[in-house]
Amino acid sequence: MNGRKLAWSFVFAFRGLVWTLHTQQNMRIHGVATFVAVGLLAWLRPPLWQTAWIVLSIFLVLAGEALNSALEAAVDRIGKEQHPLSGAAKDAAAGAVLLLALQALIAGMVVFGPPLWKVFEPLWFGLGL
């Protein structure tokens, strides 16, 4: 692959991510969650291996959502009529993103939970909670 083709492949990939962000509400939700997670990483500064788990989780969810959106667009391009296999493909892709999001949530709870508990524990007990 020559340099020009390689450069264009990056342009097209970036364009796909921008399209997904602009057209898919769930990608925007995942984007907000990404900013929250990165903010928590910057604030709490967990060990490098825990940071790696959070970063990997972020990229897996975002990539999964992009793939889900691509599959939905391709299925819709084929035809808008209802078909059990079209619905199954879309549902399976959405289910994959759900699994990735649950994994990211669990990773976030494991990494961020204990330090956040230490930060807010005095406040909670001071309020009688």
N, C-alpha and C positions, 0 to 999 in steps of 0.2 A: 504494500500500500504506500503510495507516495504521500508526501507531506500535505498536499492540497486536499486529497481525499480524507486523510486523517483529520485535518482541521474541520472539514465539512461534517464529518461524523460527530465531532464534538458540538458543532453548531446545532445539528439536528437533535442530538440528545438533550442539549440545554433547552431547545425549543419545546421538546416533549415535556420536560419538567415544568416549564412555564405554563404550557397549555393545561397540564394536570392541576397546577396550583390555581389557575384562573377559572377552571371549569368544574372542579370537584370540591364540594364542601368538606368532605372527609379529609382531603389532603390539607386543606387550610386548618382543620382541627388538629391534625397531626403536626402541622407546622407550629401552631401555638404550643402544643405539648413539647415540641423540640426546644423552643425558646425557654420554656419553664425548666426542662431538664438541663439544658446548658447553663442556665442561670444558677441552678442548684449545684451543678458541678463546680462552677466558679466560686460560689459562696462556701460550700462545705469542703471542697478539695479532698475528695476521697482518694484512697490509694490508686495507683496507676491501673492495677488489674481491675478494680471496680469501675474506674472511669472507662476502661476499654469495653466492659460489658454494657454500659449505658450507651456509649457511642455506637457499638455494634447493634444494639436494640433499635436505636434511632434510625440507622441506615436500613435495617431490615424492614421496619414498618413503612418508611417512605418508599423504598423500592417495591414492597408488596402492594402498596396503594397505587403506585404508578403502573405496575403490571395489571392490577385489577381494572384500572381505568382503561388501559389499552385493550384488554379482553372485552370489556363492555362495549367500547367503541367499535371493535371489529364485529362483534355479534350484532350490534345495532346496524352496522353498515350492510350486513347480509340481508337484513329485513326486520321490520318492526313487528311483524305478525308473531303471535304467541306460539311458541313451540317448547315442548317439555325439555328438550336438550339445550336450547338456548337459555332457558331459565335455570337449568341445572348447572351449566357452565358459569353463569353469572353468580349464582348462589355459592358455588364451590370456591370461586375466586374471592368473593366477599368473606367467606368463612376462613380462608387462608389469612386474609388481612386481620380478621378478628383474632385468630390464634397468635399472630405476630404481635398484635397490640396487647393481648393478655400477657404474653411473655415479657414485653417491655414494661408493663405495669408491675409484674412480679419482680423483675430486676430492679425497678425503681424503688419498690417497697423494701427490698433487701438492702440496697445500697444507701438510700436516703432515709429510710425509716429510723434506724437507731440514732444517727446524729440529730435528726429533727426532733426525736423524742427527748434527747438530752437538752436541746435548746428550749423546747416549749414545756417540759415537765414542770419546772417551777411555776410557770404561769397557770397551768392547769390545776395544780394542787393549791395554788394561792387563791384560785377562784372557787375551790371546793368541788372541782369536777373529778 
